[in-house]
C-alpha cells in the first residue's frame, strides 16, 4: 500500500456516516454545515490578506457573513483537532493524545489501536435527538482513490462536492433539519486538484487545490439558495490546523504568524474562520475578534438545534450564537496543548509559553522542518525547553509573529503573568485527563478488507496481532 499515494479510511470513524432518526421530531430548525479544511492556513484566503486573491467565493462568504480573526483549533494536528470538534472537549480530556513521549503530537494512522472512546458523546448523536440527519463527507472516507503524485490530478474534490449537493437536495424535500460535516482534504499532502484546476493558480499545485475548494464552497452555497435553504442554514468554514510549512512550495500560508502545523505557535493553531448565516448574524461583512475555538462549533450547533449539552462532563466549547447575532464578546482563555503537555495559554492579547520547541534535530537532518526560515531565540529551537518557572510572554496585538517577547523585568510582565499563572493553576487543578488513546499501534487492526475490496480484488489477509508502542517523533 502507498500510504501517501492513496486516500484510505481511518478506522476510527466511518466517513459518509449517515445517522437517520425517523421517529424524532420533525420541527423545522436551522441546518448546520461545518466545512473543515485540511492543513489550510490562516493566510490562504483573499479575505485574510493573501495577495493572489484566488478565493472569490470564500471572500464573498465573508462579505455576506462574519470573519473571525482569532479562531483556534484544539491541537496543531488533524486527528485530535477533529475529535475535539466532535466531542466539544480538549484532546487531553477526550483521550486523543499520547503519553509515549513528552509533548509529542499523535494522530490516527490505520494501525492505531485507540480511537474516540465509547463513553464520549459525539455531536451527530446529540443532534439526532432534535431530528437531525447527519452526514460526514471527506476525510475518513472508506474507499480508495488514486492520486497521481507527479501531476497532482484527482477528481476526489468533485466527488466530495457532489456528495454535499446531493445531501442538501435530498433534505430540501424531506423537511428534516440536517448536519453536514464537509471535510475535503485536497490541501493535505499529496496535494491534488481536478484536471480543470491543475496549473490554474499562481500559487502552484497547492493554490490549484485551494481554488477548487473555493469553487466547491460556492457550489454548496448556490445549492442552498436553489433549494431555498439559505435563510435557515448555519455555515461555518475553517481548517483543522495550520498550514504544513514542511511541505514547502506545496504547503499553504499562515500569514503573519510563527511556524505552522505540528507547533503550538500561532501559525500552527490559529485558523481562518468565516460564518455565513443570512438573516441571523448581526451585521453582514463584519469582523469579530472574539477569541474562539473549534470546540465552540460543538456548543454552537447544539444551541442552534435547541439541544442541551451533556452535564456529566466538562465541555470546553462555548456557543457563539450571541457573538454572531448580537455582536457580544467575552474574555476567555485558549489552552495550547501538544500531546500531554500544556505548552501555552492566551488570555486577551497576551500569550504565555510554558514549553517551546519546533521539532528535533534528527528530523531536521532529514529535511523536516516545521519552522523553515524562522528562527526565534528560545522558541523555535530543536530541543524541548521548559519555561514554566518564567514563561515567555508575548502581546499578539503588537507582535502577532511572536518574535519580540516582553522582558521579564518589565512591569507589564508581572502585571499580566500574575493573573495568568492563577488561570493556569486553576485549569490544571480541575483537569482530569482522559485515558490516552494514541499509545498503541497494531498492524492487524488496519482495514485489510475495506468495503468493495472483493469487486476490486484488493482484499488482503489480516496478519496476526502484534501490539507495540507507537513512535511519535514530534
PAGU-915854 format. One line per field, with one value per residue (C-alpha): residue in one letter; x negated, y, z negated. Coordinates in nm, 3 decimals. Layout:
! PAGU-915854
res: c(A/...)
c1: c(X/...)
c2: c(Y/...)
c3: c(Z/...)
This chain:
! PAGU-915854
res: c(X/X/X/X/X/X/X/X/X/X/X/X/X/X/X/X/X/X/X/X/X/X/X/X/X/X/X/X/X/X/X/X/X/X/X/X/X/X/X/X/X/X/X/X/X/X/X/X/X/X/X/X/X/X/X/X/X/X/X/X/X/X/X/X/X/X/X/X/X/X/X/X/X/X/X/X/X/X/X/X/X/X/X/X/X/X/X/X/X/X/X/X/X/X/X/X/X/X/X/X/X/X/X/X/X/X/X/X/X/X/X/X/X/X/X/X/X/X/X/X/X/X/X/X/X/X/X/X/X/X/X/X/X/X/X/X/X/X/X/X/X/X/X/X/X/X/X/X/X/X/X/X/X/X/X/X/X/X/X/X/X/X/X/X/X/X/X/X/X/X/X/X/X/X/X/X/X/X/X/X/X/X/X/X/X/X/X/X/X/X/X/X/X/X/X/X/X/X/X/X/X/X/X/X/X/X/X/X/X/X/X/X/X/X/X/X/X/X/X/X/X/X/X/X/X/X/X/X/X/X/X/X/X/X/X/X/X/X/X/X/X/X/X/X/X/X/X/X/X/X/X/X/X/X/X/X/X/X/X/X/X/X/X/X/X/X/X/X/X/X/X/X/X/X/X/X/X/X/X/X/X/X/X/X/X/X/X/X/X/X/X/X/X/X/X/X/X/X/X/X/X/X/X/X/X/X/X/X/X/X/X/X/X/X/X/X/X/X/X/X/X/X/X/X/X/X/X/X/X/X/X/X/X/X/X/X/X/X/X/X/X/X/X/X/X/X/X/X/X/X/X/X/X/X/X/X/X/X/X/X/X/X/X/X/X/X/X/X/X/X/X/X/X/X/X/X/X/X/X/X/X/X/X/X/X/X/X/X/X/X/X/X/X/X/X/X/X/X/X/X/X/X/X/X/X/X/X/X/X/X/X/X/X/X/X/X/X/X/X/X/X/X/X/X/X/X/X/X/X/X/X/X/X/X/X/X/X/X/X/X/X/X/X/X/X/X/X/X/X/X/X/X/X/X/X/X/X/X/X/X/X/X/X/X/X/X/X/X/X/X/X/X/X/X)
c1: c(0.000/-0.116/-0.023/-0.083/0.039/0.398/0.667/0.762/1.014/0.908/1.093/1.173/1.481/1.662/1.690/2.008/2.161/2.532/2.733/3.108/3.381/3.726/3.910/3.771/3.946/3.978/3.996/3.801/3.486/3.173/2.949/2.579/2.291/1.933/1.668/1.339/1.039/0.718/0.388/0.524/0.352/0.484/0.323/0.457/0.771/0.807/1.018/0.731/0.484/0.345/0.212/0.315/0.684/0.790/1.077/1.371/1.643/1.497/1.429/1.796/1.896/1.707/1.865/2.209/2.117/1.875/1.497/1.344/0.981/0.895/1.026/0.819/0.801/0.769/0.443/0.187/0.255/0.555/0.696/0.701/0.843/1.129/1.201/1.224/1.478/1.698/1.685/1.656/1.365/0.990/0.791/0.634/0.987/1.123/0.807/0.675/0.314/0.015/-0.198/-0.463/-0.682/-0.657/-0.483/-0.452/-0.181/0.001/0.269/0.465/0.282/0.458/0.253/0.364/0.541/0.729/0.991/1.283/1.394/1.746/1.818/1.765/2.083/2.049/2.219/2.426/2.560/2.687/2.830/3.015/3.229/3.363/3.446/3.129/2.988/2.609/2.350/1.974/1.815/1.441/1.161/1.210/1.356/1.391/1.286/0.952/0.889/0.585/0.389/0.123/-0.161/-0.356/-0.076/0.140/0.452/0.752/1.127/1.186/1.283/1.551/1.692/1.700/1.877/2.140/2.198/2.271/2.505/2.694/2.737/2.871/3.107/3.240/3.316/3.477/3.758/3.772/3.819/3.590/3.302/2.956/2.597/2.340/1.974/1.785/1.417/1.227/0.853/0.709/0.474/0.313/0.012/0.009/0.191/0.430/0.685/0.911/0.771/0.957/0.780/0.426/0.200/0.471/0.326/0.025/-0.050/-0.128/0.045/0.146/0.316/0.491/0.638/0.746/0.916/1.112/1.219/1.323/1.539/1.682/1.789/1.960/2.142/2.266/2.388/2.565/2.734/2.868/3.005/3.150/3.347/3.437/3.248/3.013/3.234/3.226/2.876/2.573/2.244/1.902/1.577/1.241/0.938/0.820/0.473/0.223/0.061/-0.209/-0.520/-0.721/-0.565/-0.748/-0.614/-0.323/-0.212/0.007/-0.039/0.008/-0.001/-0.194/-0.207/-0.504/-0.567/-0.286/-0.125/-0.258/-0.355/-0.169/-0.287/-0.014/-0.087/-0.004/0.321/0.485/0.720/0.917/1.282/1.592/1.956/2.243/2.591/2.815/3.079/2.935/2.596/2.594/2.414/2.309/1.945/1.847/1.527/1.523/1.212/1.381/1.130/1.291/1.205/1.309/1.477/1.720/1.871/1.998/2.172/2.291/2.452/2.631/2.751/2.889/3.066/3.206/3.022/2.866/2.501/2.406/2.385/2.185/1.854/1.654/1.743/1.472/1.674/1.895/2.182/2.103/2.468/2.477/2.138/2.276/2.630/2.570/2.204/2.113/1.762/1.613/1.264/1.172/0.851/0.717/0.508/0.246/0.171/-0.087/-0.027/-0.013/-0.165/-0.011/-0.251/-0.098/0.202/0.361/0.581/0.690/0.395/0.131/-0.016/-0.247/-0.466/-0.534/-0.721/-0.866/-1.023/-0.964/-1.093/-1.405/-1.747/-1.702/-1.413/-1.590/-1.874/-1.612/-1.481/-1.169/-1.135/-0.814/-0.951/-1.152/-1.340/-1.208/-1.448/-1.330/-1.557/-1.418/-1.113/-1.188/-1.484/-1.507/-1.510/-1.213/-1.263/-1.087/-0.979/-0.722/-0.922/-0.937/-0.707/-0.786/-0.522/-0.411/-0.148/0.026/0.174/-0.161/-0.352/-0.137/-0.451/-0.569/-0.915/-0.961/-0.893/-0.805/-1.105/-1.096/-1.188/-0.903/-0.612/-0.382/-0.523/-0.444/-0.106/0.000/-0.167/-0.020/0.344/0.230/0.049/0.364/0.562/0.311/0.312/0.692/0.705/0.458/0.628/0.962/0.823/0.891/0.701/0.879/0.728/0.468/0.590/0.290/0.026/0.056/0.021/0.102/0.084/0.368/0.628/0.569/0.863/0.743/1.084/1.239/1.588/1.587/1.246/1.398/1.502/1.161/0.985/0.787/0.892/0.588/0.543/0.532/0.193/0.155/0.192/-0.132/-0.061/-0.357/-0.402/-0.359/-0.659/-0.578/-0.892/-0.746)
c2: c(0.000/0.354/0.550/0.878/0.776/0.693/0.811/0.537/0.529/0.573/0.301/0.544/0.681/0.590/0.869/0.908/0.819/0.885/0.887/0.884/0.919/0.872/0.876/1.207/1.541/1.698/2.061/2.277/2.424/2.564/2.328/2.318/2.288/2.274/2.300/2.179/2.207/2.007/2.190/2.518/2.820/3.147/3.335/3.124/3.325/3.661/3.797/3.716/3.904/3.650/3.859/3.605/3.684/3.347/3.268/3.479/3.253/3.247/3.620/3.670/3.441/3.673/3.982/3.835/3.689/3.728/3.685/3.553/3.665/3.492/3.140/2.844/2.473/2.244/2.083/2.152/1.814/1.668/1.376/1.538/1.857/1.669/1.464/1.790/1.929/1.620/1.597/1.965/1.869/1.925/1.623/1.592/1.528/1.302/1.089/1.193/1.224/1.006/0.953/0.755/1.065/1.414/1.687/1.482/1.509/1.188/1.106/0.807/0.611/0.292/0.090/0.287/0.073/0.356/0.600/0.803/0.618/0.480/0.699/1.016/1.170/1.295/1.596/1.393/1.175/1.479/1.645/1.324/1.395/1.704/1.511/1.596/1.369/1.385/1.312/1.335/1.379/1.393/1.275/0.930/0.803/0.428/0.383/0.404/0.683/0.713/1.036/1.092/1.217/1.356/1.555/1.603/1.503/1.359/1.413/1.343/1.700/1.695/1.377/1.544/1.848/1.635/1.431/1.753/1.888/1.558/1.554/1.910/1.826/1.522/1.719/2.006/1.760/1.583/1.891/1.744/1.952/1.827/1.843/1.826/1.792/1.862/1.776/1.765/1.700/1.831/2.074/1.790/1.627/1.483/1.796/1.736/1.901/1.810/1.837/2.163/2.328/2.196/2.487/2.745/2.913/3.142/2.963/2.627/2.298/2.397/2.706/2.486/2.282/2.596/2.734/2.411/2.405/2.768/2.683/2.389/2.626/2.842/2.541/2.432/2.784/2.804/2.469/2.614/2.911/2.690/2.487/2.797/2.682/2.978/3.155/2.861/2.718/2.799/2.758/2.766/2.745/2.674/2.441/2.161/2.307/2.547/2.509/2.243/2.452/2.130/2.084/2.396/2.503/2.259/2.397/2.690/3.026/3.108/3.480/3.682/3.400/3.197/2.845/2.607/2.267/2.049/2.351/2.547/2.877/3.090/2.951/2.601/2.675/2.999/2.922/3.104/3.117/3.252/3.227/3.258/3.274/3.507/3.691/3.577/3.742/4.093/4.260/4.116/4.178/4.230/4.119/3.964/3.949/3.713/3.451/3.116/2.754/2.460/2.313/2.605/2.455/2.168/2.401/2.642/2.363/2.233/2.584/2.628/2.292/2.361/2.064/2.082/1.974/1.684/1.784/1.484/1.602/1.915/2.072/2.314/2.466/2.771/2.876/3.158/3.235/3.559/3.662/3.626/3.756/4.032/4.117/4.041/3.941/3.789/3.743/3.374/3.171/2.946/2.645/2.524/2.155/1.941/1.582/1.555/1.895/2.240/2.441/2.788/2.995/3.300/3.548/3.872/3.981/3.808/3.465/3.290/3.000/2.740/2.499/2.559/2.374/2.308/1.957/1.752/1.753/1.402/1.528/1.849/1.642/1.467/1.800/1.801/2.150/2.287/2.644/2.678/3.007/3.120/3.142/3.294/3.250/3.015/2.948/2.757/2.555/2.180/2.068/2.095/2.386/2.430/2.786/2.709/2.888/3.204/3.182/3.368/3.638/3.800/4.058/3.920/4.255/4.431/4.118/3.855/3.676/3.605/3.742/4.004/3.878/4.113/4.149/3.968/4.293/4.493/4.597/4.474/4.123/4.095/4.266/4.013/3.697/3.705/3.656/3.425/3.199/3.178/3.086/2.814/2.675/2.663/2.488/2.224/2.168/2.097/1.888/1.515/1.373/1.108/0.766/0.817/0.655/0.710/0.498/0.159/0.051/-0.289/-0.371/-0.623/-0.350/-0.194/-0.217/-0.513/-0.579/-0.239/-0.221/-0.312/-0.484/-0.803/-0.629/-0.464/-0.789/-0.600/-0.780/-0.884/-1.141/-0.998/-1.054/-1.175/-0.918/-0.760/-0.451/-0.219/0.132/0.387/0.605/0.977/1.176/1.525)
c3: c(0.000/0.074/-0.237/-0.062/0.282/0.197/-0.044/-0.288/-0.571/-0.931/-1.114/-1.394/-1.215/-0.900/-0.657/-0.466/-0.801/-0.783/-1.101/-1.043/-1.306/-1.159/-1.493/-1.617/-1.594/-1.251/-1.369/-1.128/-1.282/-1.125/-0.936/-1.026/-0.779/-0.907/-0.635/-0.781/-0.551/-0.591/-0.660/-0.521/-0.671/-0.811/-0.522/-0.235/-0.166/0.005/-0.280/-0.518/-0.301/-0.055/0.235/0.501/0.437/0.575/0.336/0.464/0.323/-0.028/-0.011/0.082/-0.204/-0.439/-0.281/-0.349/-0.687/-0.977/-0.969/-1.291/-1.316/-1.645/-1.592/-1.713/-1.665/-1.969/-1.855/-1.581/-1.417/-1.235/-1.437/-1.785/-1.635/-1.467/-1.778/-1.974/-1.728/-1.750/-2.132/-2.228/-2.451/-2.458/-2.334/-2.679/-2.812/-2.537/-2.521/-2.181/-2.290/-2.374/-2.684/-2.496/-2.497/-2.644/-2.442/-2.125/-1.863/-1.777/-1.524/-1.387/-1.120/-1.017/-1.265/-1.570/-1.830/-2.005/-1.889/-2.017/-2.328/-2.356/-2.658/-2.453/-2.312/-1.956/-1.802/-1.549/-1.831/-2.018/-1.708/-1.634/-1.941/-1.764/-1.446/-1.256/-0.990/-0.974/-0.712/-0.706/-0.365/-0.309/-0.534/-0.687/-0.361/-0.316/0.041/0.215/0.464/0.682/0.677/0.938/0.718/1.014/1.175/0.866/1.060/0.878/0.911/0.543/0.453/0.721/0.567/0.226/0.371/0.542/0.225/0.037/0.304/0.325/-0.053/-0.051/0.235/0.050/-0.264/-0.079/-0.008/-0.345/-0.561/-0.825/-0.962/-0.872/-0.986/-0.707/-0.808/-0.484/-0.527/-0.196/-0.217/0.110/-0.070/-0.269/-0.106/0.150/0.266/0.554/0.779/1.069/1.424/1.490/1.194/1.244/1.340/1.279/0.969/0.948/0.617/0.776/0.704/0.354/0.494/0.752/0.466/0.279/0.590/0.640/0.276/0.305/0.605/0.410/0.133/0.395/0.542/0.199/0.115/0.450/0.376/0.051/0.243/0.517/0.264/0.061/-0.246/-0.283/-0.540/-0.779/-0.736/-0.951/-0.761/-0.928/-0.729/-0.896/-0.899/-1.127/-1.191/-1.043/-0.703/-0.675/-0.613/-0.597/-0.251/-0.134/0.209/0.180/-0.154/-0.247/-0.417/-0.785/-0.717/-0.976/-1.229/-1.350/-1.216/-1.120/-1.159/-1.445/-1.657/-1.924/-1.784/-1.625/-1.278/-1.397/-1.576/-1.458/-1.171/-0.902/-1.007/-0.830/-0.936/-0.688/-0.839/-0.634/-0.832/-1.165/-1.201/-1.341/-1.051/-0.717/-0.632/-0.994/-1.166/-1.512/-1.728/-1.972/-2.081/-1.997/-1.923/-1.709/-2.019/-2.010/-1.696/-1.909/-2.152/-1.881/-1.678/-1.989/-2.072/-1.720/-1.743/-2.088/-2.239/-2.585/-2.609/-2.838/-3.205/-3.328/-3.180/-3.109/-2.774/-2.661/-2.378/-2.419/-2.197/-1.955/-1.878/-2.077/-1.941/-1.588/-1.637/-1.892/-1.843/-2.204/-2.310/-2.625/-2.759/-2.775/-2.772/-2.498/-2.604/-2.356/-2.404/-2.228/-2.326/-2.704/-2.776/-2.817/-2.602/-2.614/-2.725/-2.568/-2.752/-2.588/-2.372/-2.584/-2.521/-2.766/-2.650/-2.919/-2.690/-2.344/-2.052/-1.684/-1.609/-1.677/-1.514/-1.379/-1.164/-1.072/-0.927/-0.711/-0.581/-0.803/-0.949/-1.100/-1.105/-0.781/-0.763/-1.103/-1.394/-1.722/-2.024/-2.290/-2.073/-1.752/-1.876/-1.820/-2.182/-2.416/-2.658/-2.991/-3.070/-3.339/-3.609/-3.397/-3.092/-2.771/-2.727/-2.401/-2.305/-1.997/-1.901/-1.878/-1.779/-1.602/-1.484/-1.842/-1.776/-2.049/-2.399/-2.683/-2.914/-3.247/-3.423/-3.264/-3.485/-3.208/-3.251/-3.621/-3.582/-3.318/-3.446/-3.796/-3.682/-3.400/-3.646/-3.858/-3.547/-3.456/-3.811/-3.817/-3.478/-3.591/-3.925/-3.757/-3.471/-3.465/-3.165/-2.963/-2.906/-2.628/-2.308/-2.084/-2.258/-2.092/-1.729/-1.579/-1.210/-1.249/-1.319/-0.978/-0.739/-0.535/-0.381/-0.302/-0.161/0.208/0.196/0.338/0.659/0.688/0.594/0.328/0.010/-0.192/-0.472/-0.821/-0.991/-1.347/-1.621/-1.741/-1.956/-2.012/-2.141/-1.862/-1.789/-1.783/-1.698/-1.727)
